[in-house]
Amino acid sequence: MSAVAWIAVGSLVVWVWLLLGQGFFWRTDQRLPSRAAPAHWPSVAIVVPARDEADMLPVSLPSLLAQDYPGTAEVFLVDDCSKDGTGDLARELSVRCAGLPVTVVSPGEPEPGWTGKLWAVRHGIALARSRDPEYLLLTDADIAHEPDSLRELVAAADSGGFDLVSQMARLRVESVWERLVVPAFVYFFSQLYPFRWVNRAGARTAAAAGGCVLLRTEAAVRARVPDSIRQAVIDDVSLARAVQRSGGRIWLGLAERVDSVRPYPRLADLWRMVSRSAYAQLRHSPLVLLGTVLGLALIYLAPPVTLVAGLLGGAPAAAWAGGAAWAVMAGTYMPMLGYYRQSLWLAPLLPFTAMLYLLMTVDSAVQHYRGRGAAWKGRTYARPEAAPDQ
C-alpha cells in the first residue's frame, strides 16, 4: 500500500480504538443521578468569584438568589478587583431580588503565587466557613442555575456519597462560530477526560467543570483546597485531582439545568477562551505540543485528506480507509450535537473545527513564549513554579 493508504488505515485504527476503548467518551448520558431527598438538608455556602462581570450578573446572580433549597444556603460573592462596578451591582441585585442572603467582599489583588480566581475563591471559602456549611457550591459569575439546581446537586452528592459533584454547564450556542466551535469544545474535553472513567469508584482519571462544583467542606479541608492548587490556571481539573488524591470520590457529568450565559459571538472570542489555557493543559512542554499537533493531524485531519487523495490518485485503499475513519469520527460527534440541539449535518465539519483547535493550541504556546500566556481580564500568568507551603 502507499504511504497515504497507511496513514488512512492508521487513522481508522485509532478511531476504532477511540470508539470502543476510550470510556465511551462520545456518549452524553452521564447526567446528574436522580436521588431521593435526604432526611436532613445540609447547609450550603455558594461562593462566586467575579471579575468585571457586570454584564453577566443581572442574569446569573438572581438565579442563585431564587434557589428553591429546603436547607440553609447563603451566597458569598467575591469581587476580584473589578473595574466595572461588579461589587456594587451585586449589592444592588441582592436588595432588588428577594431570595438567599448575599455577602459581597473585595479581598484586593492576589498575593504572589496565586491566580486571581483562586485568590477570590480562597477568601470566599474562608468567609463561608465561618458559617460552618456542610457543602460549598463553587460557581462562576456567568453561570445561571434553574431554581432546583442546588437541591438536585446536594441530593446527588449526599445519597451517592460523593465529595465533589460537578456539572459541565451547557454553553451558549447562538452565533455561527458558537455552533461550530462550542459543542466540539465539550466533545474534546470528554475525550481527554471520559466521564465514565471519572465517575467510577477507584478512578485514576480526575476532572471537574469549574462553572458548577459542589464540594463537601470536609473534603476541601482534607485536600487543602484552594491553597494546594493556588497556581493552577486550569483550576477545575486541578481541584478534582486534589480531592481525588486526598481520598475523595468525584462525579462529573453534563448539565441539564445549569447554563453559561456568556456570549462568544466572534471567532476571536472563542479563540481567546481556548488559547489562554491550551498550552497549560500540555504542561508547557514543547514535546507534548509536538505530539499533540501530530496526533490531531493523524486523528482529525488525515481522514478527509486521505479520502480526497485516494479518490484523486486512484488509491481505493486510502479512499476507503479515510472515508471510514471520517464516518466514525462524525458518528461519535453526533450525540454531542444532539445534546446542544444542533444540526447533525455539522458532524462532517469536525475536521475543520479540529484544525481551528490545533491552531489555537499552537497560538497558546506562541503567546506563552512571548510572555502573554494564560492572559485573562488584564492578568497574565507565567508557567507555575513550586509554590511555598503556607
C-alpha positions as CSV (number, residue, x, y, z in Angstrom):
1,M,0.0,0.0,0.0
2,S,1.0,3.6,-0.5
3,A,2.1,5.9,2.3
4,V,-1.2,7.7,2.1
5,A,-3.1,4.4,2.5
6,W,-1.1,3.5,5.5
7,I,-1.9,6.9,7.1
8,A,-5.6,6.4,6.4
9,V,-5.5,2.9,7.9
10,G,-3.6,4.2,10.9
11,S,-6.3,6.9,11.5
12,L,-9.1,4.3,11.1
13,V,-7.5,2.0,13.7
14,V,-7.2,5.0,16.1
15,W,-10.8,5.9,15.6
16,V,-12.0,2.3,16.2
17,W,-10.0,2.3,19.4
18,L,-11.4,5.7,20.5
19,L,-14.9,4.4,19.7
20,L,-14.6,1.4,21.9
21,G,-11.7,1.9,24.3
22,Q,-11.8,5.5,25.5
23,G,-14.5,5.1,28.1
24,F,-17.3,5.6,25.5
25,F,-16.5,9.3,25.8
26,W,-18.8,10.2,22.9
27,R,-21.9,9.2,24.8
28,T,-23.8,12.0,26.5
29,D,-25.8,10.1,29.1
30,Q,-23.7,11.0,32.1
31,R,-26.3,13.2,33.8
32,L,-26.9,14.1,37.4
33,P,-28.1,11.0,39.2
34,S,-31.7,11.2,40.3
35,R,-31.7,10.7,44.1
36,A,-34.2,10.7,46.9
37,A,-34.3,13.8,49.1
38,P,-32.1,13.5,52.2
39,A,-33.7,13.3,55.6
40,H,-31.7,16.4,56.6
41,W,-30.9,19.0,54.1
42,P,-27.3,20.1,54.8
43,S,-26.2,23.8,54.9
44,V,-24.6,25.2,51.8
45,A,-22.4,28.2,51.1
46,I,-22.3,29.4,47.5
47,V,-19.0,31.0,46.5
48,V,-19.0,33.2,43.4
49,P,-15.6,34.7,42.2
50,A,-16.3,37.7,40.0
51,R,-14.0,40.0,38.0
52,D,-15.6,42.5,35.7
53,E,-18.9,40.6,35.5
54,A,-21.4,43.5,35.5
55,D,-22.8,42.3,32.1
56,M,-23.4,38.7,33.4
57,L,-24.6,39.3,37.0
58,P,-28.1,40.5,36.1
59,V,-28.8,37.1,34.7
60,S,-26.7,34.8,36.8
61,L,-27.0,36.2,40.4
62,P,-30.8,36.3,40.5
63,S,-30.8,32.6,39.5
64,L,-28.8,31.8,42.6
65,L,-30.9,34.0,44.9
66,A,-34.0,32.2,43.6
67,Q,-32.8,28.7,44.6
68,D,-35.6,26.6,46.0
69,Y,-33.5,24.9,48.6
70,P,-35.1,23.4,51.7
71,G,-32.0,23.8,53.9
72,T,-29.9,26.8,54.8
73,A,-28.0,28.5,52.0
74,E,-26.1,31.7,51.6
75,V,-24.3,33.4,48.7
76,F,-20.7,34.9,49.0
77,L,-19.7,36.9,46.0
78,V,-16.1,37.9,45.9
79,D,-15.3,40.9,43.8
80,D,-11.9,40.3,42.3
81,C,-10.7,43.9,41.8
82,S,-13.4,44.7,39.2
83,K,-13.4,48.0,37.3
84,D,-16.9,47.9,36.1
85,G,-18.9,48.1,39.3
86,T,-19.4,44.4,39.8
87,G,-19.4,44.6,43.6
88,D,-21.9,47.5,43.7
89,L,-24.2,45.8,41.2
90,A,-24.1,42.6,43.2
91,R,-25.2,44.5,46.3
92,E,-27.9,46.2,44.4
93,L,-29.2,42.9,43.0
94,S,-29.2,41.3,46.4
95,V,-31.6,44.1,47.6
96,R,-33.7,44.2,44.5
97,C,-34.1,40.4,44.1
98,A,-35.6,38.6,47.1
99,G,-34.1,35.3,48.0
100,L,-31.0,33.9,49.6
101,P,-28.8,36.2,51.6
102,V,-25.8,37.7,49.9
103,T,-22.4,38.9,51.2
104,V,-20.1,40.8,48.9
105,V,-16.4,41.1,49.7
106,S,-13.4,42.5,47.9
107,P,-10.1,40.9,49.0
108,G,-7.8,43.1,46.8
109,E,-5.1,42.0,44.4
110,P,-3.8,38.4,44.7
111,E,-0.6,37.6,46.6
112,P,2.3,36.3,44.5
113,G,1.9,32.6,43.7
114,W,-1.9,32.8,43.3
115,T,-4.1,33.1,40.3
116,G,-6.8,35.7,40.6
117,K,-9.8,33.4,40.6
118,L,-8.3,31.1,43.2
119,W,-7.4,34.0,45.4
120,A,-11.0,35.1,45.3
121,V,-12.2,31.5,46.0
122,R,-9.9,31.3,48.9
123,H,-11.4,34.4,50.5
124,G,-14.9,33.3,49.7
125,I,-14.3,29.9,51.3
126,A,-12.7,31.4,54.4
127,L,-15.7,33.7,54.9
128,A,-18.2,30.9,54.2
129,R,-16.5,28.6,56.7
130,S,-17.3,31.0,59.5
131,R,-20.9,29.8,59.0
132,D,-19.8,26.1,59.2
133,P,-21.5,24.9,56.0
134,E,-21.5,21.2,55.2
135,Y,-21.1,21.9,51.4
136,L,-19.6,24.6,49.2
137,L,-21.0,25.4,45.8
138,L,-18.3,27.0,43.7
139,T,-19.9,28.6,40.7
140,D,-18.8,31.2,38.2
141,A,-20.4,34.6,37.7
142,D,-21.5,33.7,34.2
143,I,-23.5,30.6,35.2
144,A,-27.3,30.6,35.6
145,H,-29.0,27.9,37.6
146,E,-32.5,26.7,37.4
147,P,-34.4,27.0,40.8
148,D,-33.9,23.3,41.7
149,S,-30.3,23.1,40.7
150,L,-28.8,23.3,44.2
151,R,-31.4,20.9,45.6
152,E,-30.6,18.3,42.9
153,L,-26.8,18.7,43.4
154,V,-27.0,18.2,47.1
155,A,-29.3,15.2,46.8
156,A,-27.0,13.5,44.4
157,A,-23.9,14.2,46.5
158,D,-25.5,13.2,49.8
159,S,-27.1,10.0,48.7
160,G,-24.3,9.0,46.3
161,G,-21.5,9.5,48.9
162,F,-19.6,11.9,46.6
163,D,-17.2,14.5,47.9
164,L,-17.3,16.5,44.7
165,V,-20.2,16.7,42.2
166,S,-19.6,18.8,39.1
167,Q,-21.8,19.6,36.1
168,M,-20.5,21.0,32.8
169,A,-22.8,23.9,32.2
170,R,-24.5,24.0,28.8
171,L,-22.6,26.7,26.9
172,R,-24.3,29.2,24.7
173,V,-24.7,28.2,21.0
174,E,-26.3,31.0,19.1
175,S,-23.8,32.6,16.7
176,V,-22.4,30.7,13.7
177,W,-19.0,30.3,15.4
178,E,-20.5,29.1,18.7
179,R,-22.4,26.4,16.8
180,L,-19.2,25.3,15.1
181,V,-16.8,25.5,18.0
182,V,-18.6,25.1,21.3
183,P,-20.0,21.6,21.0
184,A,-16.6,20.5,19.9
185,F,-15.0,22.0,23.0
186,V,-17.1,19.8,25.2
187,Y,-16.5,16.8,22.9
188,F,-12.7,17.2,23.1
189,F,-12.9,17.7,26.9
190,S,-14.8,14.4,27.3
191,Q,-12.3,12.7,25.0
192,L,-9.5,13.8,27.3
193,Y,-11.4,13.0,30.5
194,P,-14.1,10.4,29.8
195,F,-16.9,11.0,32.2
196,R,-17.4,7.3,32.9
197,W,-13.7,6.9,33.9
198,V,-14.0,9.9,36.2
199,N,-17.2,8.6,37.9
200,R,-16.3,5.0,38.6
201,A,-15.1,4.1,42.1
202,G,-11.4,4.0,42.5
203,A,-10.9,6.0,39.3
204,R,-7.5,7.3,38.3
205,T,-8.9,9.9,35.9
206,A,-10.0,13.2,37.6
207,A,-11.7,16.2,36.2
208,A,-14.4,18.8,37.0
209,A,-16.1,21.7,35.3
210,G,-15.3,24.8,37.2
211,G,-18.6,26.6,36.4
212,C,-20.5,24.3,38.8
213,V,-18.8,22.4,41.5
214,L,-20.5,21.2,44.7
215,L,-17.7,20.3,47.2
216,R,-18.1,18.7,50.7
217,T,-16.4,21.1,53.1
218,E,-14.6,18.4,55.0
219,A,-13.2,17.2,51.6
220,A,-12.0,20.7,50.8
221,V,-10.2,20.8,54.2
222,R,-8.7,17.4,53.7
223,A,-7.4,18.4,50.2
224,R,-6.2,21.8,51.4
225,V,-8.3,23.5,48.7
226,P,-7.7,26.0,47.3
227,D,-4.2,26.5,48.8
228,S,-2.9,23.3,47.3
229,I,-3.8,24.4,43.8
230,R,-3.3,28.2,44.1
231,Q,-1.2,28.5,41.0
232,A,-3.4,26.4,38.7
233,V,-4.6,28.0,35.5
234,I,-6.9,25.0,34.8
235,D,-8.3,25.2,38.3
236,D,-11.2,22.8,37.8
237,V,-9.2,19.8,36.8
238,S,-6.6,20.6,39.5
239,L,-9.3,20.8,42.1
240,A,-10.7,17.4,41.1
241,R,-7.2,15.8,41.3
242,A,-6.6,17.3,44.7
243,V,-9.9,15.9,46.1
244,Q,-9.2,12.5,44.5
245,R,-5.7,12.3,45.8
246,S,-6.9,13.0,49.3
247,G,-9.3,10.1,49.1
248,G,-12.4,11.8,48.0
249,R,-14.8,10.4,45.4
250,I,-15.8,12.7,42.5
251,W,-18.6,12.8,39.8
252,L,-18.7,14.7,36.6
253,G,-21.5,15.0,34.0
254,L,-23.4,17.2,31.6
255,A,-25.8,19.7,32.9
256,E,-29.5,20.0,32.1
257,R,-30.4,22.8,34.3
258,V,-27.2,24.8,34.6
259,D,-26.3,27.2,31.7
260,S,-23.5,29.5,30.8
261,V,-24.8,32.9,29.8
262,R,-21.5,34.3,28.5
263,P,-21.7,35.0,24.7
264,Y,-18.8,34.2,22.3
265,P,-20.2,35.7,19.1
266,R,-17.0,36.0,17.2
267,L,-14.2,33.5,16.4
268,A,-11.8,35.9,18.2
269,D,-13.7,35.5,21.4
270,L,-13.7,31.7,21.2
271,W,-10.0,31.8,20.2
272,R,-9.1,33.7,23.4
273,M,-11.1,31.3,25.5
274,V,-9.3,28.3,24.2
275,S,-5.8,29.6,23.7
276,R,-5.4,31.2,27.1
277,S,-5.1,27.8,28.8
278,A,-4.4,25.3,26.0
279,Y,-0.6,25.3,26.4
280,A,-1.0,25.0,30.2
281,Q,-3.1,21.8,29.6
282,L,0.1,20.5,27.8
283,R,2.2,21.3,30.9
284,H,4.1,23.9,28.8
285,S,6.1,21.2,27.2
286,P,7.3,21.6,23.6
287,L,7.5,17.9,23.1
288,V,3.9,17.4,24.3
289,L,2.9,20.2,22.0
290,L,4.6,18.5,19.0
291,G,2.9,15.2,19.9
292,T,-0.5,16.9,20.2
293,V,-0.1,18.6,16.8
294,L,0.9,15.3,15.2
295,G,-1.9,13.4,17.0
296,L,-4.6,15.9,15.9
297,A,-3.3,15.8,12.4
298,L,-3.5,12.0,12.3
299,I,-6.8,11.6,14.1
300,Y,-8.8,14.5,12.7
301,L,-7.2,15.9,9.5
302,A,-5.9,12.7,7.9
303,P,-9.3,11.1,7.2
304,P,-10.7,13.8,4.8
305,V,-7.3,14.4,3.3
306,T,-6.6,10.7,2.6
307,L,-10.1,10.2,1.3
308,V,-9.7,13.0,-1.3
309,A,-6.1,12.0,-2.1
310,G,-7.3,8.4,-2.6
311,L,-10.1,9.4,-4.9
312,L,-8.0,11.7,-7.0
313,G,-5.0,9.4,-7.1
314,G,-6.8,6.2,-7.8
315,A,-5.9,4.6,-4.5
316,P,-9.0,2.8,-3.3
317,A,-7.5,1.5,-0.1
318,A,-6.6,5.1,1.0
319,A,-10.1,6.4,0.0
320,W,-11.9,3.6,1.7
321,A,-9.9,3.8,5.0
322,G,-10.0,7.6,5.1
323,G,-13.7,7.7,4.4
324,A,-14.4,5.0,7.1
325,A,-12.4,7.0,9.6
326,W,-14.2,10.2,8.8
327,A,-17.6,8.4,9.2
328,V,-16.6,7.0,12.6
329,M,-15.4,10.4,13.7
330,A,-18.7,12.1,12.6
331,G,-20.7,9.4,14.2
332,T,-19.1,9.9,17.6
333,Y,-19.7,13.6,17.3
334,M,-23.4,13.4,16.7
335,P,-24.5,12.7,20.3
336,M,-22.8,15.9,21.4
337,L,-24.5,17.9,18.6
338,G,-27.8,16.4,19.7
339,Y,-27.2,17.4,23.3
340,Y,-26.6,21.0,22.1
341,R,-29.7,20.8,19.8
342,Q,-27.6,21.4,16.7
343,S,-28.0,20.1,13.2
344,L,-26.3,16.7,12.7
345,W,-25.1,18.0,9.4
346,L,-22.3,19.8,11.4
347,A,-20.7,16.4,12.2
348,P,-18.7,16.1,9.0
349,L,-17.2,19.6,9.7
350,L,-15.4,18.3,12.8
351,P,-12.0,18.1,11.0
352,F,-12.3,21.8,10.2
353,T,-13.1,22.6,13.8
354,A,-10.2,20.4,15.0
355,M,-7.9,22.4,12.7
356,L,-9.0,25.5,14.4
357,Y,-8.3,24.0,17.8
358,L,-4.8,22.9,16.6
359,L,-4.1,26.5,15.5
360,M,-5.4,27.8,18.9
361,T,-3.1,25.4,20.7
362,V,-0.1,26.5,18.7
363,D,-1.0,30.1,19.3
364,S,-1.3,29.4,23.0
365,A,2.3,28.2,23.0
366,V,3.5,31.2,21.0
367,Q,1.8,33.6,23.3
368,H,3.3,31.8,26.3
369,Y,6.9,32.3,25.0
370,R,6.1,35.9,24.2
371,G,5.2,36.4,27.8
372,R,1.5,36.7,27.2
373,G,0.4,33.2,28.0
374,A,-2.7,32.5,30.2
375,A,-3.9,36.1,29.8
376,W,-7.4,36.8,31.2
377,K,-9.1,40.1,32.0
378,G,-5.9,42.1,32.3
379,R,-3.8,39.4,34.1
380,T,-1.1,37.2,32.7
381,Y,0.1,34.1,34.4
382,A,3.5,32.7,33.8
383,R,4.4,29.0,34.0
384,P,3.7,27.8,37.6
385,E,6.7,27.1,39.8
386,A,6.6,25.2,43.0
387,A,4.8,27.4,45.5
388,P,5.9,27.6,49.1
389,D,3.6,26.0,51.6
390,Q,1.5,28.3,53.7
